[in-house]
Amino acid sequence: MKILMIQPNYHSGGAEIAGNWTPSWVAYIGGALKQAGFNQVKFVDAMADDLPDETIEEIIRKNQPDVVMTTNITPSIFKAQDIMKIAKKVNKNIRTIMGGIHSTFMYPQVLTEAPETDYVVRGEGEEVTVNLMKAIAAGNDKETRSEITGIAYIDENGKVFATAAHPVIEDLDTLSPDWSLYDWDKYIYTPLNCRLAVPNFARGCPFTCTFCSQWQFWRRYRARSPKNFVDEIEILVKKYKVGFFILADEEPTINKQKFVSLCQELIDRKLDVTWGINTRVTDIMRDEDLLPFYRKAGLVHVSLGTEAASQMNLNRFRKETTIEENKYAIKLLQKNGIVAEAQFVMGLEHETPETIEETYQLCKDWDPDMANWTIYTPWPFSDLFKELGDRVEVRDYSRYNFVSPIIKPDNMEREDVLKGVLKSYGRFYARKTFFSYPWIKDPYVRKYMLGCLKAFAKTTLTKRFYDIDRVKTKNRKIEIDLGFDQSRILTQEEAKNLKERRPEMIADMSFGLKEAGYQREHDEHNWDEFDESTIRDRTSSTVRNC
């Protein structure tokens, strides 16, 4: 049976400014399929190759697959739906499968808008996809699909139906990623001009930030054994010549024992690779004395979930941190030769020109190495989305990309939010260009930051950064076309009565409930348990001097 995996051709000018990232789902789902005996698996990265629909159609015709699979996040959902439609256009007998976070919770809308989608895989996909593929291979999937946990589909009565959630994978060491599915020359990390991979060490998050839904998608926090994970890194470095990796995890440091063991394993194997993570401010403070050790293990870039410049917003986001802690964590990282990136969420309903300026001034005071202003994107399956209610009239999910203002603030226009954010970026990186990056004493960090600057400059010139091609100057005035699909903007009446008028647009949040396998577990583990003997070398000669 021939299986064709396709990454949707979605672009926003956000994280991709650093280069093309390996779509992790391909290695892990593809590896699970091959381990189960499905050896005819091929991957097409329509995003990295920027393929139009016509080319995708030609590829499907040429390969004549039995199954076409794709994935999605909210802003790529329409592109993913188009892939399903194209596959059925080529051959109505092709089985079409879609996985990903958006379709996990929004499958009623996905199946209504794209009935060409035979199956939606909900949540963690390796075991569910294999079970579904076995039924397809046996030719009895339509007869047995109600017994396959973790999927949704349109039943014989034309109704959208979802089976019970599939149990989470308890032992992540059973994962069998196949990294040979990628054309590695496409995945270059611009700051270091080396190959980039995005492997998975842990899944889930024990925290419940109101703007995020990863904790509901993965349902339980689990981590692989450090040895098993570094085995994978060794393959990536030695076989596929990867020079930098970014952990795909939401919270890789929460289990201190495992994270420290991972670092020691990397040190012991002397792998020529550096890496970056996203993590919480509180974990950096907790591990203050271990930061030189982390740097010795190759950790050179930490993106901190600082998120907000006011304590009010931090509390609203359930971040469980303070403004003072955010600044302190940044200074700790910089002191130990680790690049510190601060994240700021902009564009909520109380935003004003004054609050945008206050955020910039706070960022200037913190003086992180990098700053990232993301415009609030109200995932339709998050707690904050429900709180905002009928304020979310824009349902053009292709613009739910962190760089488009979806919410209209009470006292300013959406376009002015974007102008303020772009101004903050310009001022911040202008200061870094002339007064900071060239004078960093640590040679590696200096090289790294100048490489990041190159990535910013390159994507700014091509107008890919933050989708700035939509910003035009006319009669000395800046005009912005946000590009919303007007047919996907609700009236106030529709937004208020969505459940009655457009029930397919309501997220099914039952997937995140405890009955479906979700446990917060934040208070069920002793995260402080730690064996000091795990660390065999605390010393490091790499210390940042700015």
Secondary structure as a PSIPRED ss2 file (coil, helix, strand):
# PSIPRED VFORMAT (PSIPRED V4.0)

   1 M C   1.000  0.000  0.000
   2 K C   1.000  0.000  0.000
   3 I E   0.000  0.000  1.000
   4 L E   0.000  0.000  1.000
   5 M E   0.000  0.000  1.000
   6 I E   0.000  0.000  1.000
   7 Q E   0.000  0.000  1.000
   8 P C   1.000  0.000  0.000
   9 N C   1.000  0.000  0.000
  10 Y C   1.000  0.000  0.000
  11 H C   1.000  0.000  0.000
  12 S C   1.000  0.000  0.000
  13 G C   1.000  0.000  0.000
  14 G C   1.000  0.000  0.000
  15 A H   0.000  1.000  0.000
  16 E H   0.000  1.000  0.000
  17 I H   0.000  1.000  0.000
  18 A H   0.000  1.000  0.000
  19 G E   0.000  0.000  1.000
  20 N C   1.000  0.000  0.000
  21 W C   1.000  0.000  0.000
  22 T C   1.000  0.000  0.000
  23 P C   1.000  0.000  0.000
  24 S H   0.000  1.000  0.000
  25 W H   0.000  1.000  0.000
  26 V H   0.000  1.000  0.000
  27 A H   0.000  1.000  0.000
  28 Y H   0.000  1.000  0.000
  29 I H   0.000  1.000  0.000
  30 G H   0.000  1.000  0.000
  31 G H   0.000  1.000  0.000
  32 A H   0.000  1.000  0.000
  33 L H   0.000  1.000  0.000
  34 K H   0.000  1.000  0.000
  35 Q H   0.000  1.000  0.000
  36 A C   1.000  0.000  0.000
  37 G C   1.000  0.000  0.000
  38 F C   1.000  0.000  0.000
  39 N C   1.000  0.000  0.000
  40 Q C   1.000  0.000  0.000
  41 V E   0.000  0.000  1.000
  42 K E   0.000  0.000  1.000
  43 F E   0.000  0.000  1.000
  44 V E   0.000  0.000  1.000
  45 D E   0.000  0.000  1.000
  46 A C   1.000  0.000  0.000
  47 M C   1.000  0.000  0.000
  48 A C   1.000  0.000  0.000
  49 D C   1.000  0.000  0.000
  50 D C   1.000  0.000  0.000
  51 L C   1.000  0.000  0.000
  52 P C   1.000  0.000  0.000
  53 D H   0.000  1.000  0.000
  54 E H   0.000  1.000  0.000
  55 T H   0.000  1.000  0.000
  56 I H   0.000  1.000  0.000
  57 E H   0.000  1.000  0.000
  58 E H   0.000  1.000  0.000
  59 I H   0.000  1.000  0.000
  60 I H   0.000  1.000  0.000
  61 R H   0.000  1.000  0.000
  62 K H   0.000  1.000  0.000
  63 N H   0.000  1.000  0.000
  64 Q C   1.000  0.000  0.000
  65 P C   1.000  0.000  0.000
  66 D C   1.000  0.000  0.000
  67 V E   0.000  0.000  1.000
  68 V E   0.000  0.000  1.000
  69 M E   0.000  0.000  1.000
  70 T E   0.000  0.000  1.000
  71 T C   1.000  0.000  0.000
  72 N C   1.000  0.000  0.000
  73 I C   1.000  0.000  0.000
  74 T H   0.000  1.000  0.000
  75 P H   0.000  1.000  0.000
  76 S H   0.000  1.000  0.000
  77 I H   0.000  1.000  0.000
  78 F H   0.000  1.000  0.000
  79 K H   0.000  1.000  0.000
  80 A H   0.000  1.000  0.000
  81 Q H   0.000  1.000  0.000
  82 D H   0.000  1.000  0.000
  83 I H   0.000  1.000  0.000
  84 M H   0.000  1.000  0.000
  85 K H   0.000  1.000  0.000
  86 I H   0.000  1.000  0.000
  87 A H   0.000  1.000  0.000
  88 K H   0.000  1.000  0.000
  89 K H   0.000  1.000  0.000
  90 V H   0.000  1.000  0.000
  91 N C   1.000  0.000  0.000
  92 K C   1.000  0.000  0.000
  93 N C   1.000  0.000  0.000
  94 I C   1.000  0.000  0.000
  95 R E   0.000  0.000  1.000
  96 T E   0.000  0.000  1.000
  97 I E   0.000  0.000  1.000
  98 M E   0.000  0.000  1.000
  99 G C   1.000  0.000  0.000
 100 G C   1.000  0.000  0.000
 101 I H   0.000  1.000  0.000
 102 H H   0.000  1.000  0.000
 103 S H   0.000  1.000  0.000
 104 T H   0.000  1.000  0.000
 105 F H   0.000  1.000  0.000
 106 M H   0.000  1.000  0.000
 107 Y H   0.000  1.000  0.000
 108 P H   0.000  1.000  0.000
 109 Q H   0.000  1.000  0.000
 110 V H   0.000  1.000  0.000
 111 L H   0.000  1.000  0.000
 112 T H   0.000  1.000  0.000
 113 E H   0.000  1.000  0.000
 114 A C   1.000  0.000  0.000
 115 P C   1.000  0.000  0.000
 116 E C   1.000  0.000  0.000
 117 T C   1.000  0.000  0.000
 118 D C   1.000  0.000  0.000
 119 Y E   0.000  0.000  1.000
 120 V E   0.000  0.000  1.000
 121 V E   0.000  0.000  1.000
 122 R C   1.000  0.000  0.000
 123 G C   1.000  0.000  0.000
 124 E C   1.000  0.000  0.000
 125 G C   1.000  0.000  0.000
 126 E H   0.000  1.000  0.000
 127 E H   0.000  1.000  0.000
 128 V H   0.000  1.000  0.000
 129 T H   0.000  1.000  0.000
 130 V H   0.000  1.000  0.000
 131 N H   0.000  1.000  0.000
 132 L H   0.000  1.000  0.000
 133 M H   0.000  1.000  0.000
 134 K H   0.000  1.000  0.000
 135 A H   0.000  1.000  0.000
 136 I H   0.000  1.000  0.000
 137 A H   0.000  1.000  0.000
 138 A H   0.000  1.000  0.000
 139 G C   1.000  0.000  0.000
 140 N C   1.000  0.000  0.000
 141 D H   0.000  1.000  0.000
 142 K H   0.000  1.000  0.000
 143 E H   0.000  1.000  0.000
 144 T H   0.000  1.000  0.000
 145 R H   0.000  1.000  0.000
 146 S H   0.000  1.000  0.000
 147 E H   0.000  1.000  0.000
 148 I C   1.000  0.000  0.000
 149 T C   1.000  0.000  0.000
 150 G C   1.000  0.000  0.000
 151 I E   0.000  0.000  1.000
 152 A E   0.000  0.000  1.000
 153 Y E   0.000  0.000  1.000
 154 I E   0.000  0.000  1.000
 155 D C   1.000  0.000  0.000
 156 E C   1.000  0.000  0.000
 157 N C   1.000  0.000  0.000
 158 G C   1.000  0.000  0.000
 159 K C   1.000  0.000  0.000
 160 V E   0.000  0.000  1.000
 161 F E   0.000  0.000  1.000
 162 A E   0.000  0.000  1.000
 163 T C   1.000  0.000  0.000
 164 A C   1.000  0.000  0.000
 165 A C   1.000  0.000  0.000
 166 H C   1.000  0.000  0.000
 167 P C   1.000  0.000  0.000
 168 V C   1.000  0.000  0.000
 169 I C   1.000  0.000  0.000
 170 E C   1.000  0.000  0.000
 171 D C   1.000  0.000  0.000
 172 L H   0.000  1.000  0.000
 173 D H   0.000  1.000  0.000
 174 T H   0.000  1.000  0.000
 175 L C   1.000  0.000  0.000
 176 S C   1.000  0.000  0.000
 177 P C   1.000  0.000  0.000
 178 D C   1.000  0.000  0.000
 179 W H   0.000  1.000  0.000
 180 S H   0.000  1.000  0.000
 181 L H   0.000  1.000  0.000
 182 Y C   1.000  0.000  0.000
 183 D C   1.000  0.000  0.000
 184 W H   0.000  1.000  0.000
 185 D H   0.000  1.000  0.000
 186 K H   0.000  1.000  0.000
 187 Y C   1.000  0.000  0.000
 188 I E   0.000  0.000  1.000
 189 Y E   0.000  0.000  1.000
 190 T C   1.000  0.000  0.000
 191 P C   1.000  0.000  0.000
 192 L C   1.000  0.000  0.000
 193 N C   1.000  0.000  0.000
 194 C E   0.000  0.000  1.000
 195 R E   0.000  0.000  1.000
 196 L E   0.000  0.000  1.000
 197 A E   0.000  0.000  1.000
 198 V C   1.000  0.000  0.000
 199 P C   1.000  0.000  0.000
 200 N C   1.000  0.000  0.000
 201 F C   1.000  0.000  0.000
 202 A E   0.000  0.000  1.000
 203 R E   0.000  0.000  1.000
 204 G C   1.000  0.000  0.000
 205 C C   1.000  0.000  0.000
 206 P C   1.000  0.000  0.000
 207 F C   1.000  0.000  0.000
 208 T C   1.000  0.000  0.000
 209 C C   1.000  0.000  0.000
 210 T C   1.000  0.000  0.000
 211 F C   1.000  0.000  0.000
 212 C C   1.000  0.000  0.000
 213 S C   1.000  0.000  0.000
 214 Q H   0.000  1.000  0.000
 215 W H   0.000  1.000  0.000
 216 Q H   0.000  1.000  0.000
 217 F H   0.000  1.000  0.000
 218 W H   0.000  1.000  0.000
 219 R C   1.000  0.000  0.000
 220 R C   1.000  0.000  0.000
 221 Y C   1.000  0.000  0.000
 222 R E   0.000  0.000  1.000
 223 A E   0.000  0.000  1.000
 224 R C   1.000  0.000  0.000
 225 S C   1.000  0.000  0.000
 226 P H   0.000  1.000  0.000
 227 K H   0.000  1.000  0.000
 228 N H   0.000  1.000  0.000
 229 F H   0.000  1.000  0.000
 230 V H   0.000  1.000  0.000
 231 D H   0.000  1.000  0.000
 232 E H   0.000  1.000  0.000
 233 I H   0.000  1.000  0.000
 234 E H   0.000  1.000  0.000
 235 I H   0.000  1.000  0.000
 236 L H   0.000  1.000  0.000
 237 V H   0.000  1.000  0.000
 238 K H   0.000  1.000  0.000
 239 K C   1.000  0.000  0.000
 240 Y C   1.000  0.000  0.000
 241 K C   1.000  0.000  0.000
 242 V E   0.000  0.000  1.000
 243 G E   0.000  0.000  1.000
 244 F E   0.000  0.000  1.000
 245 F E   0.000  0.000  1.000
 246 I E   0.000  0.000  1.000
 247 L C   1.000  0.000  0.000
 248 A C   1.000  0.000  0.000
 249 D C   1.000  0.000  0.000
 250 E C   1.000  0.000  0.000
 251 E C   1.000  0.000  0.000
 252 P C   1.000  0.000  0.000
 253 T C   1.000  0.000  0.000
 254 I C   1.000  0.000  0.000
 255 N C   1.000  0.000  0.000
 256 K H   0.000  1.000  0.000
 257 Q H   0.000  1.000  0.000
 258 K H   0.000  1.000  0.000
 259 F H   0.000  1.000  0.000
 260 V H   0.000  1.000  0.000
 261 S H   0.000  1.000  0.000
 262 L H   0.000  1.000  0.000
 263 C H   0.000  1.000  0.000
 264 Q H   0.000  1.000  0.000
 265 E H   0.000  1.000  0.000
 266 L H   0.000  1.000  0.000
 267 I H   0.000  1.000  0.000
 268 D H   0.000  1.000  0.000
 269 R H   0.000  1.000  0.000
 270 K C   1.000  0.000  0.000
 271 L C   1.000  0.000  0.000
 272 D C   1.000  0.000  0.000
 273 V C   1.000  0.000  0.000
 274 T E   0.000  0.000  1.000
 275 W E   0.000  0.000  1.000
 276 G E   0.000  0.000  1.000
 277 I E   0.000  0.000  1.000
 278 N E   0.000  0.000  1.000
 279 T E   0.000  0.000  1.000
 280 R C   1.000  0.000  0.000
 281 V H   0.000  1.000  0.000
 282 T H   0.000  1.000  0.000
 283 D H   0.000  1.000  0.000
 284 I H   0.000  1.000  0.000
 285 M H   0.000  1.000  0.000
 286 R H   0.000  1.000  0.000
 287 D C   1.000  0.000  0.000
 288 E H   0.000  1.000  0.000
 289 D H   0.000  1.000  0.000
 290 L H   0.000  1.000  0.000
 291 L H   0.000  1.000  0.000
 292 P H   0.000  1.000  0.000
 293 F H   0.000  1.000  0.000
 294 Y H   0.000  1.000  0.000
 295 R H   0.000  1.000  0.000
 296 K H   0.000  1.000  0.000
 297 A C   1.000  0.000  0.000
 298 G C   1.000  0.000  0.000
 299 L E   0.000  0.000  1.000
 300 V E   0.000  0.000  1.000
 301 H E   0.000  0.000  1.000
 302 V E   0.000  0.000  1.000
 303 S E   0.000  0.000  1.000
 304 L E   0.000  0.000  1.000
 305 G E   0.000  0.000  1.000
 306 T E   0.000  0.000  1.000
 307 E E   0.000  0.000  1.000
 308 A C   1.000  0.000  0.000
 309 A C   1.000  0.000  0.000
 310 S C   1.000  0.000  0.000
 311 Q H   0.000  1.000  0.000
 312 M H   0.000  1.000  0.000
 313 N H   0.000  1.000  0.000
 314 L H   0.000  1.000  0.000
 315 N H   0.000  1.000  0.000
 316 R H   0.000  1.000  0.000
 317 F C   1.000  0.000  0.000
 318 R C   1.000  0.000  0.000
 319 K C   1.000  0.000  0.000
 320 E C   1.000  0.000  0.000
 321 T C   1.000  0.000  0.000
 322 T C   1.000  0.000  0.000
 323 I H   0.000  1.000  0.000
 324 E H   0.000  1.000  0.000
 325 E H   0.000  1.000  0.000
 326 N H   0.000  1.000  0.000
 327 K H   0.000  1.000  0.000
 328 Y H   0.000  1.000  0.000
 329 A H   0.000  1.000  0.000
 330 I H   0.000  1.000  0.000
 331 K H   0.000  1.000  0.000
 332 L H   0.000  1.000  0.000
 333 L H   0.000  1.000  0.000
 334 Q H   0.000  1.000  0.000
 335 K H   0.000  1.000  0.000
 336 N C   1.000  0.000  0.000
 337 G C   1.000  0.000  0.000
 338 I C   1.000  0.000  0.000
 339 V E   0.000  0.000  1.000
 340 A E   0.000  0.000  1.000
 341 E E   0.000  0.000  1.000
 342 A E   0.000  0.000  1.000
 343 Q E   0.000  0.000  1.000
 344 F E   0.000  0.000  1.000
 345 V E   0.000  0.000  1.000
 346 M E   0.000  0.000  1.000
 347 G C   1.000  0.000  0.000
 348 L C   1.000  0.000  0.000
 349 E C   1.000  0.000  0.000
 350 H C   1.000  0.000  0.000
 351 E C   1.000  0.000  0.000
 352 T C   1.000  0.000  0.000
 353 P H   0.000  1.000  0.000
 354 E H   0.000  1.000  0.000
 355 T H   0.000  1.000  0.000
 356 I H   0.000  1.000  0.000
 357 E H   0.000  1.000  0.000
 358 E H   0.000  1.000  0.000
 359 T H   0.000  1.000  0.000
 360 Y H   0.000  1.000  0.000
 361 Q H   0.000  1.000  0.000
 362 L H   0.000  1.000  0.000
 363 C H   0.000  1.000  0.000
 364 K H   0.000  1.000  0.000
 365 D H   0.000  1.000  0.000
 366 W H   0.000  1.000  0.000
 367 D C   1.000  0.000  0.000
 368 P C   1.000  0.000  0.000
 369 D C   1.000  0.000  0.000
 370 M E   0.000  0.000  1.000
 371 A E   0.000  0.000  1.000
 372 N E   0.000  0.000  1.000
 373 W E   0.000  0.000  1.000
 374 T E   0.000  0.000  1.000
 375 I E   0.000  0.000  1.000
 376 Y C   1.000  0.000  0.000
 377 T C   1.000  0.000  0.000
 378 P C   1.000  0.000  0.000
 379 W C   1.000  0.000  0.000
 380 P C   1.000  0.000  0.000
 381 F C   1.000  0.000  0.000
 382 S C   1.000  0.000  0.000
 383 D H   0.000  1.000  0.000
 384 L H   0.000  1.000  0.000
 385 F H   0.000  1.000  0.000
 386 K H   0.000  1.000  0.000
 387 E H   0.000  1.000  0.000
 388 L H   0.000  1.000  0.000
 389 G H   0.000  1.000  0.000
 390 D H   0.000  1.000  0.000
 391 R H   0.000  1.000  0.000
 392 V C   1.000  0.000  0.000
 393 E C   1.000  0.000  0.000
 394 V E   0.000  0.000  1.000
 395 R C   1.000  0.000  0.000
 396 D C   1.000  0.000  0.000
 397 Y H   0.000  1.000  0.000
 398 S H   0.000  1.000  0.000
 399 R H   0.000  1.000  0.000
 400 Y C   1.000  0.000  0.000
 401 N C   1.000  0.000  0.000
 402 F C   1.000  0.000  0.000
 403 V C   1.000  0.000  0.000
 404 S C   1.000  0.000  0.000
 405 P C   1.000  0.000  0.000
 406 I C   1.000  0.000  0.000
 407 I C   1.000  0.000  0.000
 408 K C   1.000  0.000  0.000
 409 P C   1.000  0.000  0.000
 410 D C   1.000  0.000  0.000
 411 N C   1.000  0.000  0.000
 412 M C   1.000  0.000  0.000
 413 E C   1.000  0.000  0.000
 414 R H   0.000  1.000  0.000
 415 E H   0.000  1.000  0.000
 416 D H   0.000  1.000  0.000
 417 V H   0.000  1.000  0.000
 418 L H   0.000  1.000  0.000
 419 K H   0.000  1.000  0.000
 420 G H   0.000  1.000  0.000
 421 V H   0.000  1.000  0.000
 422 L H   0.000  1.000  0.000
 423 K H   0.000  1.000  0.000
 424 S H   0.000  1.000  0.000
 425 Y H   0.000  1.000  0.000
 426 G H   0.000  1.000  0.000
 427 R H   0.000  1.000  0.000
 428 F H   0.000  1.000  0.000
 429 Y H   0.000  1.000  0.000
 430 A H   0.000  1.000  0.000
 431 R H   0.000  1.000  0.000
 432 K H   0.000  1.000  0.000
 433 T H   0.000  1.000  0.000
 434 F H   0.000  1.000  0.000
 435 F H   0.000  1.000  0.000
 436 S C   1.000  0.000  0.000
 437 Y H   0.000  1.000  0.000
 438 P H   0.000  1.000  0.000
 439 W H   0.000  1.000  0.000
 440 I C   1.000  0.000  0.000
 441 K C   1.000  0.000  0.000
 442 D C   1.000  0.000  0.000
 443 P H   0.000  1.000  0.000
 444 Y H   0.000  1.000  0.000
 445 V H   0.000  1.000  0.000
 446 R H   0.000  1.000  0.000
 447 K H   0.000  1.000  0.000
 448 Y H   0.000  1.000  0.000
 449 M H   0.000  1.000  0.000
 450 L H   0.000  1.000  0.000
 451 G H   0.000  1.000  0.000
 452 C H   0.000  1.000  0.000
 453 L H   0.000  1.000  0.000
 454 K H   0.000  1.000  0.000
 455 A H   0.000  1.000  0.000
 456 F H   0.000  1.000  0.000
 457 A H   0.000  1.000  0.000
 458 K H   0.000  1.000  0.000
 459 T H   0.000  1.000  0.000
 460 T H   0.000  1.000  0.000
 461 L H   0.000  1.000  0.000
 462 T C   1.000  0.000  0.000
 463 K C   1.000  0.000  0.000
 464 R C   1.000  0.000  0.000
 465 F H   0.000  1.000  0.000
 466 Y H   0.000  1.000  0.000
 467 D H   0.000  1.000  0.000
 468 I H   0.000  1.000  0.000
 469 D H   0.000  1.000  0.000
 470 R H   0.000  1.000  0.000
 471 V E   0.000  0.000  1.000
 472 K E   0.000  0.000  1.000
 473 T E   0.000  0.000  1.000
 474 K E   0.000  0.000  1.000
 475 N C   1.000  0.000  0.000
 476 R C   1.000  0.000  0.000
 477 K E   0.000  0.000  1.000
 478 I E   0.000  0.000  1.000
 479 E E   0.000  0.000  1.000
 480 I E   0.000  0.000  1.000
 481 D C   1.000  0.000  0.000
 482 L C   1.000  0.000  0.000
 483 G C   1.000  0.000  0.000
 484 F C   1.000  0.000  0.000
 485 D C   1.000  0.000  0.000
 486 Q H   0.000  1.000  0.000
 487 S H   0.000  1.000  0.000
 488 R H   0.000  1.000  0.000
 489 I E   0.000  0.000  1.000
 490 L C   1.000  0.000  0.000
 491 T C   1.000  0.000  0.000
 492 Q H   0.000  1.000  0.000
 493 E H   0.000  1.000  0.000
 494 E H   0.000  1.000  0.000
 495 A H   0.000  1.000  0.000
 496 K H   0.000  1.000  0.000
 497 N C   1.000  0.000  0.000
 498 L H   0.000  1.000  0.000
 499 K H   0.000  1.000  0.000
 500 E H   0.000  1.000  0.000
 501 R H   0.000  1.000  0.000
 502 R C   1.000  0.000  0.000
 503 P H   0.000  1.000  0.000
 504 E H   0.000  1.000  0.000
 505 M H   0.000  1.000  0.000
 506 I C   1.000  0.000  0.000
 507 A C   1.000  0.000  0.000
 508 D C   1.000  0.000  0.000
 509 M H   0.000  1.000  0.000
 510 S H   0.000  1.000  0.000
 511 F H   0.000  1.000  0.000
 512 G H   0.000  1.000  0.000
 513 L C   1.000  0.000  0.000
 514 K H   0.000  1.000  0.000
 515 E H   0.000  1.000  0.000
 516 A H   0.000  1.000  0.000
 517 G C   1.000  0.000  0.000
 518 Y C   1.000  0.000  0.000
 519 Q C   1.000  0.000  0.000
 520 R C   1.000  0.000  0.000
 521 E C   1.000  0.000  0.000
 522 H C   1.000  0.000  0.000
 523 D C   1.000  0.000  0.000
 524 E C   1.000  0.000  0.000
 525 H C   1.000  0.000  0.000
 526 N C   1.000  0.000  0.000
 527 W C   1.000  0.000  0.000
 528 D C   1.000  0.000  0.000
 529 E C   1.000  0.000  0.000
 530 F C   1.000  0.000  0.000
 531 D C   1.000  0.000  0.000
 532 E H   0.000  1.000  0.000
 533 S H   0.000  1.000  0.000
 534 T H   0.000  1.000  0.000
 535 I C   1.000  0.000  0.000
 536 R C   1.000  0.000  0.000
 537 D C   1.000  0.000  0.000
 538 R C   1.000  0.000  0.000
 539 T C   1.000  0.000  0.000
 540 S C   1.000  0.000  0.000
 541 S C   1.000  0.000  0.000
 542 T C   1.000  0.000  0.000
 543 V C   1.000  0.000  0.000
 544 R C   1.000  0.000  0.000
 545 N C   1.000  0.000  0.000
 546 C C   1.000  0.000  0.000
